[in-house]
Amino acid sequence: MGFGSFILEIAIAVLLVWLHARIAIKTGFSPLWALTALIPPAYLVAAWFLAFIRWPRDDESPTDAGMDGSEEG
């Protein structure tokens, strides 16, 4: 295992944190929550937490989200 595999691991970790940061922003949380993806026990707790919180789209009515079934255009 050489230097190339180390660079690949770092690139995968950066991609993983970036993707989790985007999810955290969309749910209204700080993007720093994405750092839990690097620590497996913390990631499991964070995933469990996100699975059971009230999401912003849960509070929207179907007409607010533009999903009332009517076609525009």
N, CA, C and O atoms as CSV, one atom per row, in Angstrom:
chain,resi,resn,atom,element,x,y,z
A,1,MET,N,N,0.844,-1.168,0.000
A,1,MET,CA,C,0.000,0.000,0.000
A,1,MET,C,C,0.891,1.233,0.000
A,1,MET,O,O,1.641,1.500,0.938
A,2,GLY,N,N,0.774,1.948,-1.066
A,2,GLY,CA,C,1.651,3.090,-1.213
A,2,GLY,C,C,0.950,4.414,-1.001
A,2,GLY,O,O,-0.139,4.508,-0.435
A,3,PHE,N,N,1.627,5.415,-1.479
A,3,PHE,CA,C,1.150,6.775,-1.329
A,3,PHE,C,C,-0.161,7.006,-2.091
A,3,PHE,O,O,-0.993,7.810,-1.672
A,4,GLY,N,N,-0.339,6.299,-3.205
A,4,GLY,CA,C,-1.546,6.443,-4.013
A,4,GLY,C,C,-2.798,5.999,-3.275
A,4,GLY,O,O,-3.851,6.626,-3.390
A,5,SER,N,N,-2.680,4.913,-2.517
A,5,SER,CA,C,-3.859,4.447,-1.771
A,5,SER,C,C,-4.198,5.406,-0.633
A,5,SER,O,O,-5.368,5.570,-0.287
A,6,PHE,N,N,-3.182,6.037,-0.051
A,6,PHE,CA,C,-3.423,7.032,0.991
A,6,PHE,C,C,-4.185,8.225,0.422
A,6,PHE,O,O,-5.127,8.720,1.042
A,7,ILE,N,N,-3.780,8.681,-0.749
A,7,ILE,CA,C,-4.447,9.806,-1.410
A,7,ILE,C,C,-5.894,9.421,-1.747
A,7,ILE,O,O,-6.799,10.244,-1.604
A,8,LEU,N,N,-6.115,8.195,-2.186
A,8,LEU,CA,C,-7.458,7.725,-2.501
A,8,LEU,C,C,-8.336,7.715,-1.249
A,8,LEU,O,O,-9.496,8.122,-1.310
A,9,GLU,N,N,-7.805,7.260,-0.130
A,9,GLU,CA,C,-8.559,7.254,1.121
A,9,GLU,C,C,-8.919,8.666,1.572
A,9,GLU,O,O,-10.033,8.900,2.041
A,10,ILE,N,N,-8.003,9.594,1.437
A,10,ILE,CA,C,-8.270,10.987,1.792
A,10,ILE,C,C,-9.345,11.563,0.875
A,10,ILE,O,O,-10.234,12.277,1.338
A,11,ALA,N,N,-9.271,11.262,-0.412
A,11,ALA,CA,C,-10.270,11.768,-1.366
A,11,ALA,C,C,-11.660,11.218,-1.049
A,11,ALA,O,O,-12.646,11.950,-1.132
A,12,ILE,N,N,-11.747,9.959,-0.694
A,12,ILE,CA,C,-13.035,9.357,-0.333
A,12,ILE,C,C,-13.574,9.987,0.944
A,12,ILE,O,O,-14.772,10.254,1.037
A,13,ALA,N,N,-12.717,10.228,1.925
A,13,ALA,CA,C,-13.152,10.855,3.177
A,13,ALA,C,C,-13.658,12.275,2.931
A,13,ALA,O,O,-14.669,12.680,3.504
A,14,VAL,N,N,-12.962,13.030,2.085
A,14,VAL,CA,C,-13.395,14.393,1.773
A,14,VAL,C,C,-14.742,14.357,1.057
A,14,VAL,O,O,-15.620,15.162,1.366
A,15,LEU,N,N,-14.921,13.451,0.118
A,15,LEU,CA,C,-16.197,13.320,-0.584
A,15,LEU,C,C,-17.318,12.939,0.376
A,15,LEU,O,O,-18.421,13.479,0.290
A,16,LEU,N,N,-17.044,12.023,1.277
A,16,LEU,CA,C,-18.032,11.595,2.260
A,16,LEU,C,C,-18.464,12.752,3.154
A,16,LEU,O,O,-19.656,12.936,3.399
A,17,VAL,N,N,-17.512,13.525,3.638
A,17,VAL,CA,C,-17.839,14.669,4.500
A,17,VAL,C,C,-18.600,15.727,3.715
A,17,VAL,O,O,-19.547,16.317,4.236
A,18,TRP,N,N,-18.204,15.977,2.473
A,18,TRP,CA,C,-18.889,16.974,1.655
A,18,TRP,C,C,-20.349,16.586,1.410
A,18,TRP,O,O,-21.242,17.427,1.514
A,19,LEU,N,N,-20.591,15.312,1.085
A,19,LEU,CA,C,-21.966,14.860,0.843
A,19,LEU,C,C,-22.809,14.970,2.110
A,19,LEU,O,O,-23.960,15.403,2.052
A,20,HIS,N,N,-22.251,14.585,3.239
A,20,HIS,CA,C,-22.989,14.670,4.501
A,20,HIS,C,C,-23.230,16.125,4.910
A,20,HIS,O,O,-24.257,16.436,5.513
A,21,ALA,N,N,-22.299,17.008,4.589
A,21,ALA,CA,C,-22.492,18.425,4.889
A,21,ALA,C,C,-23.655,18.989,4.078
A,21,ALA,O,O,-24.430,19.795,4.593
A,22,ARG,N,N,-23.786,18.581,2.829
A,22,ARG,CA,C,-24.917,19.034,2.000
A,22,ARG,C,C,-26.241,18.563,2.582
A,22,ARG,O,O,-27.215,19.316,2.594
A,23,ILE,N,N,-26.289,17.324,3.066
A,23,ILE,CA,C,-27.510,16.813,3.689
A,23,ILE,C,C,-27.818,17.599,4.953
A,23,ILE,O,O,-28.968,17.965,5.192
A,24,ALA,N,N,-26.797,17.863,5.763
A,24,ALA,CA,C,-27.003,18.607,7.006
A,24,ALA,C,C,-27.538,20.011,6.723
A,24,ALA,O,O,-28.420,20.488,7.437
A,25,ILE,N,N,-27.028,20.664,5.713
A,25,ILE,CA,C,-27.500,22.005,5.364
A,25,ILE,C,C,-28.962,21.952,4.935
A,25,ILE,O,O,-29.754,22.810,5.323
A,26,LYS,N,N,-29.322,20.950,4.140
A,26,LYS,CA,C,-30.704,20.841,3.668
A,26,LYS,C,C,-31.679,20.532,4.790
A,26,LYS,O,O,-32.862,20.860,4.691
A,27,THR,N,N,-31.198,19.907,5.857
A,27,THR,CA,C,-32.077,19.618,6.989
A,27,THR,C,C,-32.078,20.746,8.007
A,27,THR,O,O,-32.810,20.688,8.996
A,28,GLY,N,N,-31.267,21.772,7.777
A,28,GLY,CA,C,-31.250,22.918,8.664
A,28,GLY,C,C,-30.236,22.824,9.783
A,28,GLY,O,O,-30.287,23.619,10.722
A,29,PHE,N,N,-29.328,21.888,9.711
A,29,PHE,CA,C,-28.298,21.728,10.726
A,29,PHE,C,C,-26.978,22.296,10.242
A,29,PHE,O,O,-26.806,22.584,9.057
A,30,SER,N,N,-26.055,22.453,11.166
A,30,SER,CA,C,-24.724,22.931,10.833
A,30,SER,C,C,-23.994,21.883,9.985
A,30,SER,O,O,-24.122,20.684,10.232
A,31,PRO,N,N,-23.235,22.334,8.995
A,31,PRO,CA,C,-22.483,21.366,8.188
A,31,PRO,C,C,-21.391,20.646,8.983
A,31,PRO,O,O,-20.827,19.660,8.509
A,32,LEU,N,N,-21.096,21.129,10.177
A,32,LEU,CA,C,-20.101,20.445,11.007
A,32,LEU,C,C,-20.575,19.061,11.449
A,32,LEU,O,O,-19.763,18.220,11.836
A,33,TRP,N,N,-21.897,18.821,11.393
A,33,TRP,CA,C,-22.418,17.488,11.696
A,33,TRP,C,C,-21.825,16.445,10.756
A,33,TRP,O,O,-21.804,15.259,11.086
A,34,ALA,N,N,-21.345,16.868,9.597
A,34,ALA,CA,C,-20.780,15.940,8.626
A,34,ALA,C,C,-19.514,15.270,9.143
A,34,ALA,O,O,-19.142,14.194,8.676
A,35,LEU,N,N,-18.862,15.896,10.091
A,35,LEU,CA,C,-17.636,15.292,10.637
A,35,LEU,C,C,-17.923,13.993,11.384
A,35,LEU,O,O,-17.019,13.186,11.605
A,36,THR,N,N,-19.183,13.792,11.774
A,36,THR,CA,C,-19.517,12.520,12.430
A,36,THR,C,C,-19.366,11.346,11.474
A,36,THR,O,O,-19.255,10.204,11.921
A,37,ALA,N,N,-19.359,11.601,10.167
A,37,ALA,CA,C,-19.191,10.525,9.188
A,37,ALA,C,C,-17.813,9.880,9.287
A,37,ALA,O,O,-17.617,8.762,8.812
A,38,LEU,N,N,-16.866,10.572,9.895
A,38,LEU,CA,C,-15.510,10.038,10.013
A,38,LEU,C,C,-15.317,9.156,11.234
A,38,LEU,O,O,-14.308,8.459,11.345
A,39,ILE,N,N,-16.284,9.179,12.159
A,39,ILE,CA,C,-16.182,8.398,13.395
A,39,ILE,C,C,-17.385,7.454,13.436
A,39,ILE,O,O,-18.502,7.905,13.686
A,40,PRO,N,N,-17.186,6.161,13.197
A,40,PRO,CA,C,-18.319,5.245,13.067
A,40,PRO,C,C,-19.339,5.277,14.209
A,40,PRO,O,O,-20.532,5.335,13.912
A,41,PRO,N,N,-18.958,5.244,15.498
A,41,PRO,CA,C,-20.002,5.284,16.530
A,41,PRO,C,C,-20.782,6.604,16.519
A,41,PRO,O,O,-21.994,6.610,16.731
A,42,ALA,N,N,-20.098,7.707,16.275
A,42,ALA,CA,C,-20.773,9.005,16.222
A,42,ALA,C,C,-21.687,9.076,15.004
A,42,ALA,O,O,-22.756,9.684,15.064
A,43,TYR,N,N,-21.277,8.464,13.911
A,43,TYR,CA,C,-22.099,8.456,12.708
A,43,TYR,C,C,-23.390,7.682,12.938
A,43,TYR,O,O,-24.450,8.097,12.470
A,44,LEU,N,N,-23.316,6.573,13.646
A,44,LEU,CA,C,-24.526,5.794,13.935
A,44,LEU,C,C,-25.506,6.592,14.786
A,44,LEU,O,O,-26.713,6.544,14.548
A,45,VAL,N,N,-25.002,7.320,15.768
A,45,VAL,CA,C,-25.864,8.150,16.607
A,45,VAL,C,C,-26.480,9.272,15.776
A,45,VAL,O,O,-27.672,9.553,15.902
A,46,ALA,N,N,-25.678,9.915,14.930
A,46,ALA,CA,C,-26.184,11.004,14.088
A,46,ALA,C,C,-27.221,10.487,13.088
A,46,ALA,O,O,-28.232,11.149,12.855
A,47,ALA,N,N,-26.984,9.329,12.501
A,47,ALA,CA,C,-27.945,8.759,11.551
A,47,ALA,C,C,-29.247,8.404,12.256
A,47,ALA,O,O,-30.327,8.623,11.708
A,48,TRP,N,N,-29.155,7.860,13.459
A,48,TRP,CA,C,-30.346,7.529,14.243
A,48,TRP,C,C,-31.130,8.803,14.556
A,48,TRP,O,O,-32.355,8.832,14.442
A,49,PHE,N,N,-30.421,9.840,14.945
A,49,PHE,CA,C,-31.043,11.127,15.253
A,49,PHE,C,C,-31.765,11.692,14.028
A,49,PHE,O,O,-32.913,12.124,14.128
A,50,LEU,N,N,-31.095,11.690,12.880
A,50,LEU,CA,C,-31.700,12.230,11.663
A,50,LEU,C,C,-32.889,11.404,11.196
A,50,LEU,O,O,-33.798,11.931,10.554
A,51,ALA,N,N,-32.891,10.126,11.509
A,51,ALA,CA,C,-33.995,9.272,11.077
A,51,ALA,C,C,-35.296,9.610,11.801
A,51,ALA,O,O,-36.377,9.390,11.255
A,52,PHE,N,N,-35.210,10.138,13.013
A,52,PHE,CA,C,-36.408,10.329,13.817
A,52,PHE,C,C,-36.764,11.788,14.116
A,52,PHE,O,O,-37.717,12.045,14.852
A,53,ILE,N,N,-36.014,12.750,13.559
A,53,ILE,CA,C,-36.377,14.155,13.792
A,53,ILE,C,C,-37.527,14.543,12.874
A,53,ILE,O,O,-37.848,13.824,11.927
A,54,ARG,N,N,-38.129,15.658,13.155
A,54,ARG,CA,C,-39.173,16.199,12.288
A,54,ARG,C,C,-38.490,17.001,11.182
A,54,ARG,O,O,-37.815,17.993,11.458
A,55,TRP,N,N,-38.662,16.577,9.947
A,55,TRP,CA,C,-38.028,17.212,8.808
A,55,TRP,C,C,-38.838,18.432,8.386
A,55,TRP,O,O,-40.055,18.456,8.566
A,56,PRO,N,N,-38.176,19.450,7.823
A,56,PRO,CA,C,-38.899,20.648,7.400
A,56,PRO,C,C,-40.021,20.346,6.405
A,56,PRO,O,O,-41.057,21.010,6.441
A,57,ARG,N,N,-39.845,19.382,5.534
A,57,ARG,CA,C,-40.893,19.084,4.564
A,57,ARG,C,C,-42.098,18.412,5.213
A,57,ARG,O,O,-43.169,18.372,4.608
A,58,ASP,N,N,-41.952,17.885,6.424
A,58,ASP,CA,C,-43.087,17.317,7.143
A,58,ASP,C,C,-44.072,18.398,7.545
A,58,ASP,O,O,-45.260,18.120,7.709
A,59,ASP,N,N,-43.601,19.625,7.708
A,59,ASP,CA,C,-44.449,20.731,8.131
A,59,ASP,C,C,-45.157,21.416,6.966
A,59,ASP,O,O,-46.084,22.194,7.189
A,60,GLU,N,N,-44.744,21.145,5.731
A,60,GLU,CA,C,-45.345,21.776,4.573
A,60,GLU,C,C,-46.621,21.042,4.178
A,60,GLU,O,O,-46.710,19.818,4.267
A,61,SER,N,N,-47.597,21.817,3.743
A,61,SER,CA,C,-48.782,21.184,3.178
A,61,SER,C,C,-48.481,20.858,1.717
A,61,SER,O,O,-47.574,21.455,1.136
A,62,PRO,N,N,-49.213,19.933,1.114
A,62,PRO,CA,C,-48.928,19.588,-0.282
A,62,PRO,C,C,-49.021,20.777,-1.232
A,62,PRO,O,O,-48.306,20.814,-2.233
A,63,THR,N,N,-49.884,21.747,-0.944
A,63,THR,CA,C,-49.979,22.909,-1.833
A,63,THR,C,C,-48.778,23.823,-1.678
A,63,THR,O,O,-48.389,24.501,-2.629
A,64,ASP,N,N,-48.183,23.851,-0.484
A,64,ASP,CA,C,-46.982,24.662,-0.282
A,64,ASP,C,C,-45.820,24.123,-1.099
A,64,ASP,O,O,-45.005,24.886,-1.616
A,65,ALA,N,N,-45.752,22.828,-1.209
A,65,ALA,CA,C,-44.640,22.202,-1.911
A,65,ALA,C,C,-44.889,22.095,-3.408
A,65,ALA,O,O,-44.023,21.618,-4.141
A,66,GLY,N,N,-46.058,22.530,-3.876
A,66,GLY,CA,C,-46.362,22.446,-5.288
A,66,GLY,C,C,-46.736,21.047,-5.722
A,66,GLY,O,O,-46.587,20.708,-6.896
A,67,MET,N,N,-47.211,20.234,-4.814
A,67,MET,CA,C,-47.530,18.844,-5.112
A,67,MET,C,C,-49.022,18.591,-4.935
A,67,MET,O,O,-49.405,17.539,-4.423
A,68,ASP,N,N,-49.862,19.520,-5.340
A,68,ASP,CA,C,-51.290,19.363,-5.135
A,68,ASP,C,C,-51.969,18.587,-6.251
A,68,ASP,O,O,-53.188,18.420,-6.255
A,69,GLY,N,N,-51.165,18.114,-7.200
A,69,GLY,CA,C,-51.720,17.308,-8.271
A,69,GLY,C,C,-52.157,18.098,-9.486
A,69,GLY,O,O,-52.505,17.503,-10.507
A,70,SER,N,N,-52.151,19.401,-9.410
A,70,SER,CA,C,-52.563,20.196,-10.561
A,70,SER,C,C,-51.368,20.421,-11.484
A,70,SER,O,O,-50.229,20.573,-11.042
A,71,GLU,N,N,-51.662,20.437,-12.746
A,71,GLU,CA,C,-50.628,20.671,-13.746
A,71,GLU,C,C,-50.588,22.151,-14.079
A,71,GLU,O,O,-51.632,22.763,-14.300
A,72,GLU,N,N,-49.412,22.728,-14.118
A,72,GLU,CA,C,-49.272,24.121,-14.525
A,72,GLU,C,C,-48.681,24.165,-15.911
A,72,GLU,O,O,-47.836,23.343,-16.266
A,73,GLY,N,N,-49.133,25.137,-16.701
A,73,GLY,CA,C,-48.496,25.292,-17.987
A,73,GLY,C,C,-49.372,25.272,-19.152
A,73,GLY,O,O,-48.900,25.398,-20.282
